Amino acid sequence: MAAPERPTTTVSTEGQVTLPKAIRRALRWEAGMRLIVENTTEGVLLKPEPIFPETRPEDVYGCLAYDGPPRTLEEMDAAVLEEAARRYRGE
């Protein structure tokens, strides 16, 4: 029994490669999407570029305007559920 045929592509004279439509559709990669290209021992790896730059907690700590006593996880969970319910009601 023959192995299923693998999708292939060709490198153009400008160094461009077209990804097969089935692959783009499966990964939901649209035209204009930026990809990170990594050279690995297995070949070339393409990964979507992150939408936001990587941050550390110390980079964003203090950006919220809350000035009061610390909240418990239970209080934060309740507030999130309350806001979700409010938005669901269309308020």
N, CA, C and O atoms as a DFTB+ gen file, in Angstrom:
364 C
 N C O
     1  1       0.848      -1.175       0.000
     2  2       0.000       0.000       0.000
     3  2       0.894       1.239       0.000
     4  3       1.830       1.327       0.795
     5  1       0.616       2.188      -0.878
     6  2       1.412       3.400      -1.001
     7  2       1.090       4.374       0.127
     8  3      -0.057       4.495       0.557
     9  1       2.117       5.057       0.590
    10  2       1.922       6.070       1.629
    11  2       1.187       7.266       1.037
    12  3       1.358       7.576      -0.142
    13  1       0.358       7.948       1.854
    14  2      -0.343       9.130       1.336
    15  2       0.663      10.193       0.898
    16  3       1.716      10.360       1.513
    17  1       0.323      10.901      -0.165
    18  2       1.216      11.918      -0.703
    19  2       1.257      13.127       0.234
    20  3       0.221      13.600       0.701
    21  1       2.457      13.614       0.498
    22  2       2.634      14.784       1.344
    23  2       2.508      16.046       0.498
    24  3       2.931      16.067      -0.658
    25  1       1.926      17.096       1.073
    26  2       1.886      18.349       0.319
    27  2       3.307      18.867       0.083
    28  3       4.168      18.752       0.955
    29  1       3.541      19.422      -1.074
    30  2       4.860      19.981      -1.388
    31  2       4.676      21.398      -1.925
    32  3       3.572      21.807      -2.283
    33  1       5.770      22.123      -1.973
    34  2       5.778      23.471      -2.537
    35  2       7.140      23.704      -3.151
    36  3       8.037      22.873      -3.010
    37  1       7.304      24.819      -3.826
    38  2       8.556      25.144      -4.511
    39  2       9.013      26.524      -4.072
    40  3       8.200      27.428      -3.883
    41  1      10.312      26.676      -3.913
    42  2      10.884      27.989      -3.599
    43  2      11.004      28.757      -4.916
    44  3      11.582      28.256      -5.881
    45  1      10.451      29.985      -4.952
    46  2      10.514      30.801      -6.165
    47  2      11.893      31.431      -6.304
    48  3      12.723      31.345      -5.399
    49  1      12.124      32.060      -7.442
    50  2      13.409      32.732      -7.662
    51  2      13.606      33.894      -6.693
    52  3      14.738      34.327      -6.476
    53  1      12.526      34.405      -6.111
    54  2      12.604      35.477      -5.107
    55  2      12.710      34.922      -3.696
    56  3      12.733      35.692      -2.735
    57  1      12.776      33.600      -3.550
    58  2      12.876      32.984      -2.231
    59  2      11.545      32.817      -1.538
    60  3      11.512      32.567      -0.333
    61  1      10.451      32.947      -2.255
    62  2       9.121      32.832      -1.660
    63  2       8.619      31.400      -1.742
    64  3       8.916      30.663      -2.682
    65  1       7.844      31.029      -0.722
    66  2       7.236      29.701      -0.660
    67  2       5.744      29.885      -0.422
    68  3       5.348      30.668       0.441
    69  1       4.920      29.176      -1.171
    70  2       3.477      29.220      -0.973
    71  2       3.077      27.996      -0.164
    72  3       3.371      26.864      -0.548
    73  1       2.403      28.230       0.958
    74  2       1.930      27.110       1.781
    75  2       0.652      26.553       1.172
    76  3      -0.201      27.323       0.730
    77  1       0.499      25.232       1.138
    78  2      -0.717      24.644       0.586
    79  2      -1.964      25.152       1.308
    80  3      -1.953      25.361       2.521
    81  1      -3.030      25.344       0.546
    82  2      -4.276      25.900       1.076
    83  2      -4.816      25.077       2.243
    84  3      -5.311      25.642       3.219
    85  1      -4.727      23.758       2.156
    86  2      -5.253      22.900       3.236
    87  2      -4.514      23.169       4.548
    88  3      -5.121      23.163       5.618
    89  1      -3.217      23.401       4.463
    90  2      -2.423      23.699       5.664
    91  2      -2.829      25.058       6.224
    92  3      -3.061      25.189       7.426
    93  1      -2.917      26.087       5.348
    94  2      -3.303      27.433       5.808
    95  2      -4.686      27.409       6.441
    96  3      -4.916      28.047       7.469
    97  1      -5.593      26.683       5.835
    98  2      -6.968      26.613       6.362
    99  2      -6.976      25.916       7.717
   100  3      -7.631      26.389       8.646
   101  1      -6.262      24.802       7.847
   102  2      -6.240      24.053       9.105
   103  2      -5.654      24.887      10.244
   104  3      -6.091      24.774      11.389
   105  1      -4.656      25.730       9.925
   106  2      -4.006      26.555      10.946
   107  2      -4.654      27.926      11.095
   108  3      -4.286      28.706      11.974
   109  1      -5.640      28.218      10.212
   110  2      -6.318      29.525      10.199
   111  2      -5.330      30.659       9.959
   112  3      -5.433      31.717      10.580
   113  1      -4.382      30.443       9.068
   114  2      -3.404      31.458       8.696
   115  2      -3.938      32.222       7.503
   116  3      -4.153      31.648       6.435
   117  1      -4.153      33.519       7.682
   118  2      -4.697      34.379       6.637
   119  2      -3.574      35.167       5.957
   120  3      -2.457      35.241       6.469
   121  1      -3.883      35.746       4.810
   122  2      -2.915      36.583       4.097
   123  2      -2.493      37.737       5.005
   124  3      -3.323      38.342       5.684
   125  1      -1.210      38.029       5.008
   126  2      -0.684      39.122       5.814
   127  2      -0.261      38.720       7.214
   128  3       0.326      39.522       7.940
   129  1      -0.556      37.483       7.600
   130  2      -0.171      37.025       8.935
   131  2       1.348      36.946       9.027
   132  3       2.013      36.436       8.125
   133  1       1.884      37.459      10.133
   134  2       3.335      37.437      10.328
   135  2       3.739      36.128      10.999
   136  3       3.104      35.686      11.957
   137  1       4.803      35.515      10.482
   138  2       5.286      34.242      10.996
   139  2       6.735      34.373      11.451
   140  3       7.523      35.103      10.850
   141  1       7.070      33.666      12.507
   142  2       8.455      33.562      12.956
   143  2       9.050      32.360      12.235
   144  3       8.426      31.301      12.177
   145  1      10.250      32.513      11.688
   146  2      10.920      31.444      10.946
   147  2      12.119      30.991      11.763
   148  3      12.994      31.794      12.088
   149  1      12.159      29.698      12.096
   150  2      13.276      29.137      12.862
   151  2      13.918      28.001      12.070
   152  3      13.232      27.152      11.502
   153  1      15.228      28.007      12.047
   154  2      15.979      26.928      11.419
   155  2      16.250      25.878      12.496
   156  3      16.900      26.181      13.497
   157  1      15.766      24.654      12.309
   158  2      15.955      23.586      13.286
   159  2      16.713      22.434      12.642
   160  3      16.933      22.428      11.431
   161  1      17.105      21.475      13.444
   162  2      17.788      20.297      12.898
   163  2      16.850      19.464      12.028
   164  3      17.306      18.711      11.168
   165  1      15.546      19.595      12.247
   166  2      14.552      18.853      11.463
   167  2      14.181      19.573      10.167
   168  3      13.649      18.952       9.247
   169  1      14.455      20.872      10.086
   170  2      14.072      21.675       8.930
   171  2      13.669      23.064       9.384
   172  3      14.138      23.551      10.413
   173  1      12.807      23.692       8.621
   174  2      12.347      25.050       8.937
   175  2      11.031      24.962       9.695
   176  3      10.129      24.215       9.317
   177  1      10.938      25.736      10.772
   178  2       9.732      25.788      11.599
   179  2       9.101      27.155      11.442
   180  3       9.778      28.170      11.605
   181  1       7.803      27.200      11.124
   182  2       7.051      28.450      11.033
   183  2       6.088      28.514      12.204
   184  3       5.364      27.557      12.478
   185  1       6.085      29.664      12.903
   186  2       5.180      29.859      14.035
   187  2       4.555      31.239      13.916
   188  3       5.223      32.184      13.495
   189  1       3.269      31.373      14.285
   190  2       2.665      32.702      14.265
   191  2       3.392      33.643      15.228
   192  3       3.766      33.252      16.334
   193  1       3.582      34.871      14.794
   194  2       4.195      35.867      15.663
   195  2       3.181      36.232      16.750
   196  3       2.006      36.435      16.441
   197  1       3.605      36.321      18.011
   198  2       2.662      36.685      19.066
   199  2       2.026      38.050      18.789
   200  3       2.669      38.948      18.245
   201  1       0.770      38.187      19.165
   202  2       0.053      39.443      18.957
   203  2       0.619      40.532      19.860
   204  3       0.762      41.683      19.446
   205  1       0.938      40.159      21.093
   206  2       1.475      41.114      22.058
   207  2       2.896      40.711      22.425
   208  3       3.210      39.521      22.469
   209  1       3.748      41.677      22.684
   210  2       5.109      41.326      23.109
   211  2       5.077      40.641      24.470
   212  3       4.193      40.901      25.287
   213  1       6.041      39.771      24.703
   214  2       6.129      39.074      25.979
   215  2       6.408      40.084      27.087
   216  3       7.251      40.968      26.937
   217  1       5.693      39.944      28.196
   218  2       5.892      40.845      29.331
   219  2       6.130      40.034      30.590
   220  3       5.812      38.847      30.663
   221  1       6.692      40.700      31.567
   222  2       6.903      40.097      32.879
   223  2       6.008      40.831      33.868
   224  3       5.659      41.988      33.636
   225  1       5.628      40.177      34.971
   226  2       4.763      40.864      35.945
   227  2       5.329      42.213      36.370
   228  3       4.579      43.175      36.535
   229  1       6.634      42.291      36.547
   230  2       7.208      43.567      36.995
   231  2       7.107      44.662      35.931
   232  3       7.224      45.846      36.246
   233  1       6.888      44.261      34.653
   234  2       6.714      45.251      33.598
   235  2       5.344      45.925      33.661
   236  3       5.192      47.070      33.235
   237  1       4.358      45.219      34.188
   238  2       2.993      45.741      34.183
   239  2       2.430      45.976      35.579
   240  3       1.328      46.504      35.723
   241  1       3.170      45.593      36.594
   242  2       2.703      45.775      37.955
   243  2       2.429      47.251      38.220
   244  3       3.235      48.119      37.885
   245  1       1.313      47.506      38.811
   246  2       0.976      48.877      39.164
   247  2       0.232      49.631      38.083
   248  3      -0.041      50.819      38.256
   249  1      -0.112      48.986      36.966
   250  2      -0.810      49.705      35.904
   251  2      -2.303      49.838      36.185
   252  3      -2.988      50.608      35.512
   253  1      -2.813      49.109      37.160
   254  2      -4.223      49.221      37.515
   255  2      -4.387      50.299      38.579
   256  3      -3.495      50.520      39.398
   257  1      -5.525      50.959      38.557
   258  2      -5.740      52.108      39.429
   259  2      -6.385      51.735      40.763
   260  3      -6.965      52.607      41.410
   261  1      -6.310      50.500      41.191
   262  2      -6.927      50.104      42.459
   263  2      -6.017      50.489      43.612
   264  3      -4.826      50.179      43.611
   265  1      -6.594      51.172      44.600
   266  2      -5.843      51.582      45.776
   267  2      -6.672      51.227      47.002
   268  3      -7.435      52.053      47.502
   269  1      -6.524      50.016      47.479
   270  2      -7.293      49.555      48.624
   271  2      -6.710      48.273      49.159
   272  3      -5.616      47.868      48.764
   273  1      -7.436      47.629      50.059
   274  2      -6.920      46.379      50.627
   275  2      -6.885      45.272      49.574
   276  3      -7.696      45.281      48.648
   277  1      -5.958      44.321      49.703
   278  2      -5.908      43.209      48.742
   279  2      -7.218      42.434      48.727
   280  3      -7.863      42.266      49.762
   281  1      -7.607      41.961      47.541
   282  2      -8.836      41.169      47.379
   283  2      -8.479      39.685      47.394
   284  3      -7.390      39.291      46.979
   285  1      -9.415      38.872      47.880
   286  2      -9.206      37.415      47.881
   287  2      -9.540      36.875      46.491
   288  3     -10.179      37.557      45.689
   289  1      -9.113      35.665      46.215
   290  2      -9.466      35.029      44.943
   291  2     -10.969      34.878      44.809
   292  3     -11.518      35.045      43.720
   293  1     -11.636      34.563      45.907
   294  2     -13.089      34.416      45.877
   295  2     -13.759      35.738      45.493
   296  3     -14.708      35.751      44.710
   297  1     -13.264      36.847      46.046
   298  2     -13.825      38.156      45.712
   299  2     -13.578      38.497      44.234
   300  3     -14.457      39.039      43.564
   301  1     -12.385      38.179      43.738
   302  2     -12.082      38.452      42.331
   303  2     -12.943      37.588      41.413
   304  3     -13.460      38.083      40.412
   305  1     -13.107      36.296      41.742
   306  2     -13.955      35.413      40.939
   307  2     -15.390      35.928      40.896
   308  3     -16.018      35.943      39.837
   309  1     -15.913      36.354      42.060
   310  2     -17.283      36.869      42.127
   311  2     -17.425      38.123      41.273
   312  3     -18.433      38.292      40.586
   313  1     -16.425      39.004      41.307
   314  2     -16.487      40.230      40.515
   315  2     -16.462      39.930      39.019
   316  3     -17.178      40.568      38.247
   317  1     -15.650      38.973      38.610
   318  2     -15.589      38.595      37.197
   319  2     -16.935      38.030      36.751
   320  3     -17.432      38.401      35.688
   321  1     -17.530      37.145      37.538
   322  2     -18.837      36.574      37.193
   323  2     -19.924      37.649      37.145
   324  3     -20.792      37.630      36.273
   325  1     -19.864      38.571      38.079
   326  2     -20.847      39.659      38.104
   327  2     -20.734      40.521      36.847
   328  3     -21.752      40.873      36.251
   329  1     -19.517      40.862      36.437
   330  2     -19.318      41.667      35.233
   331  2     -19.742      40.907      33.984
   332  3     -20.350      41.485      33.084
   333  1     -19.429      39.619      33.922
   334  2     -19.850      38.798      32.763
   335  2     -21.371      38.767      32.668
   336  3     -21.926      38.896      31.577
   337  1     -22.043      38.597      33.795
   338  2     -23.512      38.571      33.811
   339  2     -24.065      39.921      33.378
   340  3     -25.043      39.984      32.632
   341  1     -23.442      41.007      33.843
   342  2     -23.905      42.346      33.450
   343  2     -23.768      42.541      31.949
   344  3     -24.680      43.062      31.307
   345  1     -22.655      42.134      31.391
   346  2     -22.457      42.281      29.939
   347  2     -23.400      41.375      29.160
   348  3     -23.882      41.754      28.092
   349  1     -23.667      40.183      29.684
   350  2     -24.583      39.255      29.014
   351  2     -25.995      39.856      28.941
   352  3     -26.707      39.678      27.953
   353  1     -26.379      40.565      29.997
   354  2     -27.698      41.222      30.033
   355  2     -27.739      42.437      29.137
   356  3     -28.818      42.965      28.868
   357  1     -26.578      42.902      28.662
   358  2     -26.532      44.040      27.760
   359  2     -26.527      45.381      28.470
   360  3     -26.887      46.396      27.873
   361  1     -26.136      45.402      29.698
   362  2     -26.098      46.660      30.465
   363  2     -24.861      47.455      30.146
   364  3     -24.664      48.538      30.697
